[in-house]
Amino acid sequence: MEPNIAYLGALVGDVARSKMLTALMSGKALTATELSLEANITPQTASSHLMKLVDSELITVRKQGRHKYFQLKDIQVAELIEKMLNMSASMAHTSIATGPTDERLKRSRICYDHLAGELGVQLFDTLQSNGWIVEAQDTLTLTQLGLGFFSELGFDIATTKKSRRPLCKACLDWSERRSHLAGYLGKWVLSDVLERKWAHQHLDSRAIEFTSHGLKAFKSKYHL
């Protein structure tokens, strides 16, 4: 079967489905009811849309007891959605403003499983300026100096051996239009932040909010 971008475009291009896919960029598994609220449609209509997304393997469904939860299939789907958000914003000719109008989202948010927004870009810039990561020819590399730095923070590179994901990757930020850190290392950074309770995710969006202590600790840890 030949690739069919028209079919994919039709799936993602529907307004309701696009809203549901964007909501799943939070990394959370959501119910059909929750996604229907995001898309402003009835739960019955949402179920029809969700089945199309499941059949096309853009999302997966997980069952727990009597409940069903939906989430993006993998990081490749998340990257596709993020790229489309960037492209759609750049095609808007009415304003030079980029990204969301919600200041919470601009400051710090979850991009599937890693940190994005102003704080994510600031982290990327600092890692790069300190020589801990190096970007060349669209490839991001963790240097030996960077490996030593992250190892001291508790990152175990041995855990990445079985992963198909790149160790680190530059992801173009939707609002800042500059890179933030993705890949296995980006996921580790965000997981560490949440596990330490330095920040919590808003229930109604992809935004994450740092406590005053958490923000201070995060900036100190990464020399921001």
C-alpha positions as CSV (number, residue, x, y, z in Angstrom):
1,M,0.0,0.0,0.0
2,E,1.4,3.4,-1.0
3,P,1.7,6.2,1.5
4,N,-1.5,8.3,1.6
5,I,-1.0,11.7,3.0
6,A,-4.5,12.8,1.9
7,Y,-6.0,10.2,4.3
8,L,-3.8,11.3,7.1
9,G,-4.5,14.9,6.4
10,A,-8.3,14.3,6.5
11,L,-7.9,12.5,9.8
12,V,-5.9,15.2,11.5
13,G,-7.7,18.1,9.6
14,D,-11.1,17.6,11.2
15,V,-11.6,20.3,13.8
16,A,-12.9,18.1,16.5
17,R,-10.2,15.4,16.0
18,S,-7.5,18.1,15.9
19,K,-8.6,19.5,19.2
20,M,-8.6,16.0,20.8
21,L,-5.1,15.3,19.4
22,T,-3.8,18.6,20.8
23,A,-5.3,17.8,24.2
24,L,-3.5,14.5,24.2
25,M,-0.2,16.4,23.8
26,S,-0.3,16.8,27.5
27,G,0.9,13.2,27.8
28,K,-2.1,12.2,29.9
29,A,-4.5,9.4,29.0
30,L,-8.0,11.0,28.7
31,T,-11.5,9.5,28.6
32,A,-13.9,10.0,25.7
33,T,-15.9,12.4,27.9
34,E,-12.9,14.5,28.8
35,L,-12.0,14.7,25.1
36,S,-15.5,15.5,24.1
37,L,-15.3,18.6,26.4
38,E,-12.0,19.6,24.8
39,A,-13.6,19.3,21.3
40,N,-16.9,20.8,22.4
41,I,-18.9,17.9,21.0
42,T,-21.1,15.2,22.5
43,P,-19.5,12.1,24.0
44,Q,-21.3,10.0,21.3
45,T,-19.7,12.0,18.5
46,A,-16.4,11.9,20.3
47,S,-16.5,8.1,20.4
48,S,-16.9,8.0,16.6
49,H,-14.0,10.3,16.1
50,L,-11.8,8.4,18.6
51,M,-12.5,5.1,16.9
52,K,-11.2,6.5,13.6
53,L,-8.1,7.7,15.3
54,V,-7.6,4.3,16.9
55,D,-8.1,2.5,13.7
56,S,-5.6,4.8,12.0
57,E,-3.1,4.1,14.8
58,L,-2.7,7.7,15.7
59,I,-3.9,7.0,19.2
60,T,-4.2,3.9,21.4
61,V,-6.9,2.9,23.9
62,R,-6.2,1.5,27.4
63,K,-8.8,-0.2,29.5
64,Q,-8.8,-0.1,33.3
65,G,-11.8,-1.7,34.8
66,R,-14.9,-0.4,33.1
67,H,-13.1,2.7,31.8
68,K,-11.3,3.4,28.6
69,Y,-8.5,5.9,28.3
70,F,-7.0,7.3,25.1
71,Q,-3.5,8.6,24.5
72,L,-1.2,9.3,21.5
73,K,0.3,6.2,20.1
74,D,4.0,7.3,20.4
75,I,6.5,10.1,20.2
76,Q,6.3,10.2,16.4
77,V,2.7,11.2,16.5
78,A,3.4,13.8,19.1
79,E,6.2,15.2,17.0
80,L,3.8,15.4,14.0
81,I,1.2,17.3,16.0
82,E,3.8,19.7,17.3
83,K,5.2,20.4,13.8
84,M,1.7,21.1,12.6
85,L,1.1,23.5,15.4
86,N,4.2,25.3,14.4
87,M,3.3,25.3,10.7
88,S,-0.3,26.5,11.3
89,A,1.0,29.4,13.5
90,S,3.5,30.4,10.9
91,M,0.8,30.5,8.2
92,A,-1.3,33.0,10.1
93,H,-0.7,36.4,8.4
94,T,-2.9,38.5,10.7
95,S,-0.4,38.7,13.6
96,I,3.3,38.1,14.4
97,A,2.5,36.7,17.8
98,T,3.4,33.0,18.0
99,G,2.1,30.2,20.1
100,P,-0.7,30.2,22.7
101,T,-2.3,33.3,24.2
102,D,-2.4,31.6,27.6
103,E,0.6,32.9,29.5
104,R,0.8,29.7,31.5
105,L,1.4,27.7,28.4
106,K,4.0,30.2,27.1
107,R,5.9,30.0,30.4
108,S,6.1,26.2,30.8
109,R,4.1,23.4,29.4
110,I,4.3,19.7,28.6
111,C,5.1,18.7,25.0
112,Y,4.0,15.1,25.1
113,D,6.6,14.0,27.7
114,H,9.2,16.8,27.9
115,L,9.4,20.4,29.0
116,A,8.5,23.2,26.5
117,G,7.8,26.9,26.6
118,E,10.1,29.7,27.8
119,L,11.6,27.6,30.6
120,G,12.3,24.7,28.2
121,V,14.1,26.9,25.7
122,Q,16.1,28.5,28.5
123,L,17.2,25.1,29.6
124,F,18.2,24.1,26.1
125,D,20.2,27.4,25.7
126,T,22.1,26.8,29.0
127,L,22.9,23.2,28.2
128,Q,24.3,24.3,24.8
129,S,26.2,27.3,26.1
130,N,27.9,25.2,28.7
131,G,29.0,22.6,26.1
132,W,26.8,19.9,27.6
133,I,24.9,19.4,24.3
134,V,26.1,20.2,20.8
135,E,23.9,20.7,17.8
136,A,25.3,20.1,14.3
137,Q,23.6,19.2,11.0
138,D,20.2,18.8,12.6
139,T,21.6,16.3,15.1
140,L,21.8,17.0,18.9
141,T,24.6,15.2,20.8
142,L,25.2,14.8,24.5
143,T,28.9,15.5,25.0
144,Q,31.1,13.7,27.4
145,L,31.1,16.8,29.6
146,G,27.3,16.8,29.5
147,L,27.2,13.1,30.3
148,G,29.3,13.8,33.4
149,F,27.0,16.6,34.4
150,F,23.8,14.6,34.0
151,S,25.3,11.6,35.7
152,E,26.0,13.7,38.8
153,L,22.4,14.7,38.7
154,G,21.3,11.0,38.8
155,F,20.7,10.3,35.2
156,D,21.7,6.7,34.3
157,I,22.5,6.4,30.6
158,A,22.4,2.6,30.9
159,T,18.6,2.9,31.0
160,T,18.5,4.3,27.4
161,K,20.2,1.2,25.8
162,K,16.9,-0.5,25.1
163,S,15.1,2.6,23.9
164,R,14.6,3.3,20.2
165,R,14.3,7.0,21.0
166,P,17.3,9.3,20.5
167,L,19.1,10.2,23.7
168,C,18.6,13.9,23.1
169,K,16.8,15.8,20.4
170,A,16.1,19.4,19.5
171,C,12.4,20.1,19.3
172,L,11.2,23.3,17.7
173,D,9.1,25.1,20.4
174,W,5.6,26.1,19.3
175,S,5.6,29.5,21.1
176,E,9.3,30.5,21.2
177,R,10.2,29.2,17.7
178,R,13.5,28.1,19.1
179,S,14.6,24.6,20.3
180,H,13.8,22.9,23.6
181,L,15.1,19.6,24.7
182,A,13.3,16.4,23.7
183,G,14.4,12.7,23.4
184,Y,15.0,10.4,26.3
185,L,17.0,13.0,28.2
186,G,14.2,15.6,27.8
187,K,11.7,13.1,29.2
188,W,14.0,12.4,32.2
189,V,14.3,16.1,33.0
190,L,10.5,16.6,33.1
191,S,9.9,13.3,35.0
192,D,12.5,14.4,37.6
193,V,10.8,17.8,38.0
194,L,7.4,16.2,38.6
195,E,8.7,13.5,40.9
196,R,10.3,16.1,43.1
197,K,7.0,18.0,43.1
198,W,8.8,21.1,41.9
199,A,5.9,21.7,39.6
200,H,2.4,20.3,38.9
201,Q,0.4,20.0,35.7
202,H,-2.8,22.0,35.3
203,L,-5.9,19.8,35.0
204,D,-7.3,21.9,32.2
205,S,-4.3,22.3,29.9
206,R,-0.8,21.3,29.0
207,A,0.6,24.0,31.3
208,I,2.7,23.1,34.2
209,E,3.2,25.5,37.1
210,F,6.4,25.6,39.2
211,T,6.3,26.4,42.9
212,S,8.5,29.2,44.0
213,H,10.8,26.7,45.7
214,G,10.6,24.3,42.7
215,L,11.6,27.0,40.2
216,K,14.5,28.1,42.3
217,A,15.7,24.5,42.7
218,F,15.3,23.8,39.0
219,K,17.3,26.9,38.0
220,S,20.0,26.1,40.5
221,K,20.2,22.4,39.4
222,Y,20.7,23.4,35.7
223,H,22.6,26.6,36.3
224,L,19.9,28.8,34.7
